[in-house]
Amino acid sequence: MQELTFDLPDQHATEELARRLAGAARPGDSILLSGVLGAGKSVFSRAFLRAACGDPDMEVPSPTYTLVQNYDAPAGGIAHFDLWRLAGPEGLHELGWDDACEGIVLVEWPDRLGALAPADALRITLSVTGEETRGARIEGWDGRPVWAGLAAGRPA
């Protein structure tokens, strides 16, 4: 499995990484965001959704309490799941998980997916490395052209 790591010196670097990945996402893709509270999952998600929908000013509420927010993007539907409040995968089908997987799914707290976690997902683990700095480890989407672009344009 291919893997890249990034130093993200500020919020802008996290947003730039999200925008690059939004440009590579296509229907059927799953992007799983892991990391502790404050690692940048919501920052990444907002930037990803704004870029994918082509609206840099779009309001992107956190789905922490609604569990899922749906968006219409030029590439197709995107479902943004925040599973922090779930103990496990029970109830995901009622939230529209199966239909959402036909589009792009962006999942915060993917450990709650259990066996429903797509094997071919792009897995992004964000970490806190300093007061303002973050790190990202990305793995998955093997063989996709996105890897060359990410490696060439790595945030320093």
GUMARMAR-689200 format. One line per field, with one value per atom (N, C-alpha, C, O): atom name; x, y, z. Coordinates in nm, 2 decimals. Layout:
N
name = CA|...;
east = X|...;
north = Y|...;
up = Z|...;
This chain:
156
name = N|CA|C|O|N|CA|C|O|N|CA|C|O|N|CA|C|O|N|CA|C|O|N|CA|C|O|N|CA|C|O|N|CA|C|O|N|CA|C|O|N|CA|C|O|N|CA|C|O|N|CA|C|O|N|CA|C|O|N|CA|C|O|N|CA|C|O|N|CA|C|O|N|CA|C|O|N|CA|C|O|N|CA|C|O|N|CA|C|O|N|CA|C|O|N|CA|C|O|N|CA|C|O|N|CA|C|O|N|CA|C|O|N|CA|C|O|N|CA|C|O|N|CA|C|O|N|CA|C|O|N|CA|C|O|N|CA|C|O|N|CA|C|O|N|CA|C|O|N|CA|C|O|N|CA|C|O|N|CA|C|O|N|CA|C|O|N|CA|C|O|N|CA|C|O|N|CA|C|O|N|CA|C|O|N|CA|C|O|N|CA|C|O|N|CA|C|O|N|CA|C|O|N|CA|C|O|N|CA|C|O|N|CA|C|O|N|CA|C|O|N|CA|C|O|N|CA|C|O|N|CA|C|O|N|CA|C|O|N|CA|C|O|N|CA|C|O|N|CA|C|O|N|CA|C|O|N|CA|C|O|N|CA|C|O|N|CA|C|O|N|CA|C|O|N|CA|C|O|N|CA|C|O|N|CA|C|O|N|CA|C|O|N|CA|C|O|N|CA|C|O|N|CA|C|O|N|CA|C|O|N|CA|C|O|N|CA|C|O|N|CA|C|O|N|CA|C|O|N|CA|C|O|N|CA|C|O|N|CA|C|O|N|CA|C|O|N|CA|C|O|N|CA|C|O|N|CA|C|O|N|CA|C|O|N|CA|C|O|N|CA|C|O|N|CA|C|O|N|CA|C|O|N|CA|C|O|N|CA|C|O|N|CA|C|O|N|CA|C|O|N|CA|C|O|N|CA|C|O|N|CA|C|O|N|CA|C|O|N|CA|C|O|N|CA|C|O|N|CA|C|O|N|CA|C|O|N|CA|C|O|N|CA|C|O|N|CA|C|O|N|CA|C|O|N|CA|C|O|N|CA|C|O|N|CA|C|O|N|CA|C|O|N|CA|C|O|N|CA|C|O|N|CA|C|O|N|CA|C|O|N|CA|C|O|N|CA|C|O|N|CA|C|O|N|CA|C|O|N|CA|C|O|N|CA|C|O|N|CA|C|O|N|CA|C|O|N|CA|C|O|N|CA|C|O|N|CA|C|O|N|CA|C|O|N|CA|C|O|N|CA|C|O|N|CA|C|O|N|CA|C|O|N|CA|C|O|N|CA|C|O|N|CA|C|O|N|CA|C|O|N|CA|C|O|N|CA|C|O|N|CA|C|O|N|CA|C|O|N|CA|C|O|N|CA|C|O|N|CA|C|O|N|CA|C|O|N|CA|C|O|N|CA|C|O|N|CA|C|O|N|CA|C|O|N|CA|C|O|N|CA|C|O|N|CA|C|O|N|CA|C|O|N|CA|C|O|N|CA|C|O|N|CA|C|O|N|CA|C|O|N|CA|C|O|N|CA|C|O|N|CA|C|O|N|CA|C|O|N|CA|C|O|N|CA|C|O|N|CA|C|O;
east = 0.08|0.00|0.09|0.18|0.06|0.14|0.11|-0.01|0.21|0.19|0.28|0.39|0.22|0.29|0.27|0.16|0.37|0.35|0.38|0.46|0.31|0.32|0.33|0.27|0.42|0.42|0.33|0.34|0.23|0.14|0.16|0.11|0.24|0.28|0.17|0.19|0.06|-0.05|-0.18|-0.18|-0.29|-0.42|-0.43|-0.49|-0.36|-0.36|-0.30|-0.36|-0.20|-0.14|-0.24|-0.25|-0.31|-0.42|-0.52|-0.57|-0.57|-0.67|-0.62|-0.70|-0.50|-0.44|-0.43|-0.47|-0.40|-0.40|-0.54|-0.56|-0.63|-0.77|-0.82|-0.89|-0.78|-0.83|-0.77|-0.83|-0.64|-0.58|-0.65|-0.67|-0.68|-0.75|-0.89|-0.94|-0.96|-1.09|-1.09|-1.19|-0.99|-0.98|-0.96|-0.98|-0.91|-0.89|-1.00|-1.00|-1.09|-1.20|-1.30|-1.33|-1.36|-1.46|-1.57|-1.54|-1.68|-1.79|-1.74|-1.67|-1.78|-1.74|-1.62|-1.58|-1.56|-1.44|-1.49|-1.59|-1.41|-1.42|-1.30|-1.19|-1.31|-1.20|-1.22|-1.32|-1.14|-1.15|-1.05|-0.93|-1.10|-1.02|-1.01|-1.11|-0.89|-0.87|-0.78|-0.71|-0.78|-0.70|-0.77|-0.89|-0.69|-0.75|-0.83|-0.82|-0.91|-0.98|-0.88|-0.77|-0.91|-0.82|-0.71|-0.62|-0.71|-0.60|-0.63|-0.53|-0.75|-0.77|-0.87|-0.88|-0.94|-1.04|-1.15|-1.18|-1.20|-1.31|-1.25|-1.32|-1.13|-1.07|-1.05|-1.08|-1.00|-0.98|-1.11|-1.12|-1.21|-1.34|-1.40|-1.45|-1.40|-1.46|-1.39|-1.45|-1.25|-1.18|-1.21|-1.22|-1.21|-1.24|-1.38|-1.39|-1.48|-1.62|-1.63|-1.69|-1.57|-1.57|-1.51|-1.56|-1.39|-1.32|-1.40|-1.42|-1.45|-1.53|-1.66|-1.70|-1.72|-1.84|-1.82|-1.91|-1.69|-1.66|-1.71|-1.74|-1.72|-1.77|-1.69|-1.71|-1.59|-1.50|-1.56|-1.50|-1.68|-1.75|-1.87|-1.94|-1.89|-2.00|-1.99|-1.89|-2.11|-2.12|-2.12|-2.19|-2.03|-2.01|-2.03|-1.93|-2.15|-2.17|-2.12|-2.11|-2.07|-2.02|-2.14|-2.24|-2.13|-2.23|-2.23|-2.28|-2.16|-2.14|-2.28|-2.29|-2.38|-2.51|-2.60|-2.69|-2.59|-2.68|-2.63|-2.70|-2.50|-2.42|-2.39|-2.29|-2.47|-2.43|-2.49|-2.60|-2.41|-2.46|-2.43|-2.33|-2.52|-2.51|-2.49|-2.55|-2.41|-2.37|-2.38|-2.35|-2.42|-2.42|-2.30|-2.28|-2.21|-2.09|-2.09|-2.16|-2.02|-2.01|-1.98|-2.02|-1.89|-1.85|-1.96|-1.95|-2.06|-2.16|-2.19|-2.13|-2.27|-2.30|-2.19|-2.11|-2.18|-2.08|-2.16|-2.24|-2.13|-2.19|-2.07|-1.97|-2.09|-1.99|-2.05|-2.14|-1.98|-2.03|-1.93|-1.81|-1.99|-1.91|-1.96|-2.07|-1.89|-1.94|-1.89|-1.90|-1.84|-1.79|-1.89|-1.85|-2.01|-2.12|-2.16|-2.24|-2.12|-2.16|-2.07|-1.95|-2.12|-2.04|-1.99|-1.89|-2.06|-2.02|-2.11|-2.18|-2.10|-2.17|-2.32|-2.39|-2.38|-2.52|-2.59|-2.55|-2.69|-2.76|-2.71|-2.77|-2.59|-2.54|-2.62|-2.64|-2.68|-2.77|-2.89|-2.94|-2.94|-3.05|-3.01|-3.10|-2.88|-2.84|-2.81|-2.77|-2.83|-2.81|-2.67|-2.63|-2.60|-2.46|-2.45|-2.37|-2.54|-2.53|-2.54|-2.47|-2.64|-2.66|-2.55|-2.50|-2.50|-2.39|-2.27|-2.19|-2.24|-2.12|-2.12|-2.01|-2.23|-2.23|-2.17|-2.12|-2.17|-2.10|-1.97|-1.90|-1.93|-1.81|-1.85|-1.94|-1.78|-1.80|-1.68|-1.57|-1.70|-1.59|-1.63|-1.74|-1.55|-1.59|-1.49|-1.37|-1.54|-1.46|-1.49|-1.61|-1.39|-1.40|-1.44|-1.54|-1.36|-1.40|-1.38|-1.43|-1.32|-1.31|-1.45|-1.46|-1.55|-1.69|-1.75|-1.86|-1.69|-1.75|-1.73|-1.81|-1.64|-1.62|-1.60|-1.52|-1.67|-1.66|-1.71|-1.68|-1.78|-1.83|-1.72|-1.75|-1.61|-1.50|-1.46|-1.41|-1.47|-1.43|-1.28|-1.19|-1.25|-1.11|-1.02|-0.90|-1.09|-1.01|-1.02|-0.99|-1.05|-1.06|-0.92|-0.82|-0.92|-0.81|-0.81|-0.91|-0.71|-0.70|-0.61|-0.49|-0.66|-0.58|-0.58|-0.69|-0.46|-0.45|-0.38|-0.27|-0.45|-0.40|-0.35|-0.41|-0.24|-0.19|-0.15|-0.12|-0.15|-0.11|0.04|0.08|0.12|0.26|0.32|0.44|0.24|0.27|0.15|0.04|0.17|0.06|-0.03|-0.15|0.04|-0.03|0.00|-0.07|0.09|0.14|0.07|0.03|0.05|-0.01|0.07|0.16|0.04|0.10|-0.01|-0.12|0.02|-0.08|-0.01|0.10|-0.07|-0.02|-0.13|-0.25|-0.10|-0.20|-0.17|-0.05|-0.27|-0.24|-0.37|-0.48|-0.35|-0.47|-0.47|-0.37|-0.57|-0.59|-0.47|-0.42|-0.42|-0.30|-0.31|-0.42|-0.21|-0.21|-0.28|-0.28|-0.34|-0.41|-0.32|-0.22|-0.35|-0.26|-0.24|-0.14|-0.33|-0.32|-0.18|-0.13|-0.12|0.00|0.11|0.19|0.13|0.24|0.22|0.32|0.10|0.07|0.09|0.14|0.05|0.08|0.22|0.27|0.30|0.44|0.51|0.61|0.47|0.54|0.51|0.59|0.39|0.34|0.33|0.25|0.42|0.41|0.43|0.52|0.34|0.37|0.50|0.52|0.58|0.71|0.70|0.80;
north = -0.12|0.00|0.12|0.14|0.22|0.34|0.43|0.43|0.50|0.59|0.71|0.71|0.83|0.95|1.02|1.00|1.09|1.17|1.32|1.35|1.40|1.55|1.62|1.58|1.72|1.82|1.93|1.98|1.96|2.07|2.18|2.18|2.29|2.39|2.48|2.55|2.48|2.57|2.52|2.43|2.59|2.55|2.56|2.47|2.66|2.67|2.55|2.50|2.49|2.37|2.25|2.17|2.24|2.13|2.15|2.06|2.28|2.31|2.28|2.24|2.32|2.29|2.14|2.10|2.06|1.92|1.87|1.79|1.92|1.88|1.92|1.84|2.04|2.08|1.99|1.96|1.96|1.87|1.73|1.68|1.68|1.55|1.56|1.46|1.67|1.69|1.69|1.63|1.74|1.73|1.60|1.57|1.50|1.37|1.27|1.16|1.31|1.22|1.20|1.29|1.08|1.05|0.96|0.90|0.95|0.87|0.73|0.66|0.68|0.55|0.55|0.45|0.67|0.69|0.71|0.77|0.65|0.68|0.74|0.69|0.84|0.91|0.90|0.96|0.83|0.81|0.90|0.88|0.98|1.08|1.04|1.04|1.00|0.97|1.07|1.15|1.07|1.16|1.21|1.20|1.25|1.30|1.43|1.49|1.46|1.59|1.70|1.70|1.79|1.90|1.88|1.97|1.76|1.73|1.79|1.80|1.84|1.91|1.83|1.87|1.74|1.66|1.75|1.75|1.84|1.93|2.04|2.07|2.09|2.18|2.12|2.18|2.00|1.92|1.90|1.93|1.86|1.83|1.95|1.95|2.07|2.19|2.23|2.26|2.23|2.26|2.17|2.21|2.04|1.94|1.96|1.96|1.98|2.00|2.13|2.13|2.24|2.37|2.35|2.40|2.28|2.26|2.17|2.20|2.06|1.97|2.03|1.99|2.12|2.18|2.31|2.37|2.35|2.47|2.60|2.70|2.60|2.72|2.75|2.69|2.84|2.86|2.92|2.92|2.98|3.04|2.96|3.00|2.84|2.75|2.73|2.70|2.74|2.70|2.55|2.48|2.50|2.36|2.33|2.33|2.30|2.27|2.14|2.04|2.12|1.99|1.90|1.94|1.78|1.68|1.60|1.49|1.66|1.59|1.55|1.44|1.63|1.60|1.54|1.46|1.58|1.52|1.39|1.31|1.36|1.25|1.24|1.19|1.31|1.31|1.44|1.48|1.50|1.61|1.57|1.51|1.60|1.56|1.69|1.79|1.67|1.78|1.74|1.62|1.83|1.81|1.88|2.00|1.80|1.85|1.82|1.73|1.89|1.86|1.71|1.66|1.65|1.51|1.41|1.29|1.46|1.37|1.41|1.50|1.32|1.35|1.32|1.22|1.39|1.37|1.36|1.45|1.26|1.25|1.26|1.19|1.36|1.38|1.33|1.38|1.22|1.15|1.19|1.20|1.22|1.24|1.14|1.15|1.03|0.92|0.92|0.82|1.04|1.05|1.00|0.94|1.03|0.99|0.85|0.81|0.78|0.64|0.54|0.57|0.44|0.34|0.23|0.17|0.22|0.12|0.14|0.24|0.04|0.06|0.04|0.07|0.00|-0.01|0.12|0.23|0.12|0.24|0.31|0.40|0.27|0.34|0.32|0.41|0.21|0.18|0.28|0.32|0.30|0.40|0.54|0.62|0.57|0.70|0.72|0.82|0.61|0.61|0.57|0.61|0.50|0.46|0.39|0.42|0.29|0.22|0.31|0.30|0.39|0.49|0.59|0.62|0.63|0.73|0.68|0.75|0.55|0.49|0.48|0.46|0.51|0.53|0.66|0.67|0.75|0.88|0.88|0.78|1.00|1.01|1.02|1.10|0.94|0.95|1.00|0.96|1.10|1.16|1.13|1.17|1.05|1.00|1.04|1.01|1.12|1.15|1.04|1.00|1.00|0.89|0.76|0.69|0.71|0.59|0.46|0.36|0.47|0.35|0.29|0.18|0.38|0.34|0.26|0.21|0.26|0.19|0.03|-0.04|-0.01|-0.15|-0.22|-0.17|-0.33|-0.41|-0.33|-0.37|-0.22|-0.14|-0.05|0.01|-0.04|0.04|-0.01|-0.13|0.07|0.02|-0.01|0.07|-0.13|-0.18|-0.09|-0.07|-0.03|0.05|0.20|0.28|0.24|0.38|0.45|0.38|0.58|0.66|0.69|0.75|0.65|0.67|0.78|0.78|0.88|1.00|1.00|1.01|1.00|1.01|1.14|1.17|1.23|1.36|1.36|1.29|1.43|1.43|1.57|1.65|1.60|1.72|1.71|1.63|1.80|1.80|1.92|1.92|2.02|2.14|2.22|2.18|2.34|2.43|2.46|2.45|2.49|2.52|2.42|2.42|2.33|2.24|2.10|2.06|2.04|1.91|1.82|1.87|1.70|1.60|1.52|1.51|1.47|1.38|1.26|1.27|1.14|1.02|0.98|0.96|0.96|0.92|0.79|0.76|0.69|0.56|0.52|0.55|0.45|0.40|0.45|0.52|0.42|0.46|0.42|0.50|0.30|0.26|0.26|0.22|0.31|0.31|0.43|0.44|0.51|0.63|0.74|0.76|0.82|0.93|1.03|1.11|1.04|1.14|1.13|1.23|1.01|1.00|1.08|1.14|1.08|1.16|1.31|1.37|1.35|1.49|1.53|1.64|1.44|1.47|1.47|1.56|1.37|1.37|1.49|1.54|1.53|1.65|1.78|1.87|1.79|1.91|1.91|1.98|1.83|1.81|1.94|2.02|1.97|2.09|2.06|1.95|2.16|2.14|2.18|2.17;
up = 0.00|0.00|0.00|0.08|-0.09|-0.10|0.02|0.08|0.07|0.18|0.16|0.12|0.20|0.20|0.34|0.40|0.38|0.51|0.47|0.39|0.54|0.52|0.65|0.75|0.65|0.76|0.72|0.61|0.80|0.77|0.87|0.98|0.83|0.92|0.97|1.07|0.90|0.94|0.88|0.80|0.92|0.87|0.72|0.65|0.66|0.51|0.44|0.34|0.50|0.44|0.45|0.35|0.56|0.57|0.46|0.40|0.45|0.35|0.20|0.12|0.18|0.04|0.01|-0.10|0.11|0.09|0.06|-0.03|0.13|0.11|-0.03|-0.10|-0.07|-0.21|-0.32|-0.41|-0.30|-0.40|-0.41|-0.51|-0.29|-0.29|-0.34|-0.40|-0.32|-0.37|-0.52|-0.58|-0.58|-0.73|-0.79|-0.90|-0.70|-0.75|-0.71|-0.77|-0.62|-0.58|-0.69|-0.77|-0.69|-0.79|-0.73|-0.62|-0.79|-0.73|-0.70|-0.78|-0.59|-0.54|-0.44|-0.38|-0.43|-0.34|-0.20|-0.17|-0.11|0.03|0.09|0.06|0.17|0.23|0.38|0.43|0.45|0.60|0.67|0.66|0.76|0.83|0.98|1.05|1.02|1.16|1.23|1.16|1.36|1.44|1.57|1.58|1.66|1.79|1.77|1.66|1.87|1.87|1.85|1.91|1.76|1.73|1.63|1.61|1.57|1.47|1.33|1.25|1.31|1.18|1.09|0.97|1.14|1.05|1.00|0.88|1.08|1.04|0.94|0.84|0.97|0.88|0.74|0.64|0.74|0.61|0.54|0.42|0.62|0.56|0.49|0.38|0.56|0.51|0.38|0.28|0.38|0.26|0.14|0.03|0.17|0.07|0.01|-0.11|0.09|0.04|-0.04|-0.14|0.01|-0.06|-0.20|-0.30|-0.20|-0.33|-0.42|-0.54|-0.37|-0.45|-0.51|-0.62|-0.43|-0.48|-0.56|-0.61|-0.56|-0.64|-0.58|-0.65|-0.44|-0.37|-0.25|-0.15|-0.26|-0.15|-0.03|0.08|-0.05|0.07|0.12|0.21|0.07|0.11|0.26|0.32|0.32|0.46|0.47|0.40|0.56|0.58|0.73|0.80|0.77|0.91|0.95|0.87|1.07|1.12|1.14|1.19|1.09|1.11|1.24|1.25|1.34|1.47|1.53|1.58|1.52|1.58|1.48|1.52|1.35|1.25|1.20|1.13|1.22|1.18|1.03|0.99|0.95|0.80|0.74|0.77|0.65|0.57|0.42|0.39|0.34|0.19|0.11|0.14|0.01|-0.08|-0.23|-0.26|-0.31|-0.46|-0.51|-0.50|-0.57|-0.63|-0.78|-0.82|-0.86|-1.01|-1.04|-1.13|-0.95|-0.98|-0.93|-0.95|-0.85|-0.80|-0.65|-0.60|-0.59|-0.45|-0.36|-0.38|-0.25|-0.14|-0.01|0.02|0.07|0.20|0.30|0.30|0.39|0.50|0.63|0.68|0.67|0.80|0.91|0.89|1.03|1.15|1.25|1.30|1.27|1.35|1.50|1.57|1.54|1.68|1.78|1.88|1.76|1.86|1.85|1.94|1.75|1.74|1.81|1.81|1.86|1.93|1.83|1.85|1.71|1.61|1.49|1.48|1.40|1.27|1.27|1.17|1.38|1.39|1.36|1.41|1.28|1.24|1.12|1.07|1.07|0.95|0.83|0.74|0.81|0.70|0.70|0.60|0.82|0.84|0.80|0.77|0.81|0.77|0.63|0.58|0.55|0.41|0.36|0.25|0.44|0.41|0.28|0.20|0.25|0.13|0.00|-0.09|0.00|-0.11|-0.12|-0.23|0.00|0.00|-0.07|-0.13|-0.05|-0.11|-0.26|-0.32|-0.32|-0.47|-0.51|-0.63|-0.42|-0.45|-0.38|-0.36|-0.33|-0.25|-0.11|-0.07|-0.02|0.12|0.19|0.17|0.28|0.36|0.51|0.55|0.58|0.71|0.81|0.81|0.91|1.03|1.14|1.15|1.21|1.31|1.24|1.28|1.14|1.07|1.15|1.10|1.26|1.34|1.38|1.41|1.38|1.41|1.30|1.32|1.18|1.07|1.09|1.03|1.16|1.18|1.04|0.96|1.02|0.89|0.77|0.66|0.79|0.68|0.62|0.51|0.68|0.62|0.49|0.48|0.38|0.25|0.25|0.29|0.20|0.19|0.10|0.12|-0.01|-0.10|-0.07|-0.16|0.05|0.09|0.10|0.11|0.08|0.11|0.26|0.31|0.33|0.47|0.51|0.47|0.58|0.62|0.77|0.83|0.83|0.97|1.00|0.96|1.07|1.10|1.25|1.33|1.27|1.41|1.45|1.36|1.57|1.63|1.66|1.73|1.59|1.61|1.68|1.72|1.70|1.78|1.80|1.76|1.85|1.88|1.76|1.76|1.65|1.52|1.41|1.31|1.43|1.33|1.34|1.45|1.22|1.21|1.12|1.05|1.12|1.03|0.97|1.02|0.85|0.78|0.73|0.67|0.75|0.68|0.59|0.64|0.46|0.37|0.31|0.27|0.30|0.24|0.17|0.21|0.06|-0.02|-0.16|-0.20|-0.23|-0.37|-0.45|-0.53|-0.42|-0.49|-0.64|-0.70|-0.71|-0.85|-0.91|-1.04|-0.83|-0.89|-0.92|-0.85|-1.02|-1.07|-0.96|-0.96|-0.86|-0.75|-0.68|-0.63|-0.67|-0.60|-0.66|-0.58|-0.79|-0.85|-0.82|-0.78|-0.83|-0.80|-0.65|-0.62|-0.56|-0.42|-0.39|-0.32|-0.44|-0.41|-0.47|-0.40|-0.58|-0.65|-0.58|-0.57|-0.52|-0.46|-0.31|-0.25|-0.25|-0.11|-0.03|-0.06|0.06|0.15|0.23|0.28|0.24|0.30|0.45|0.52;
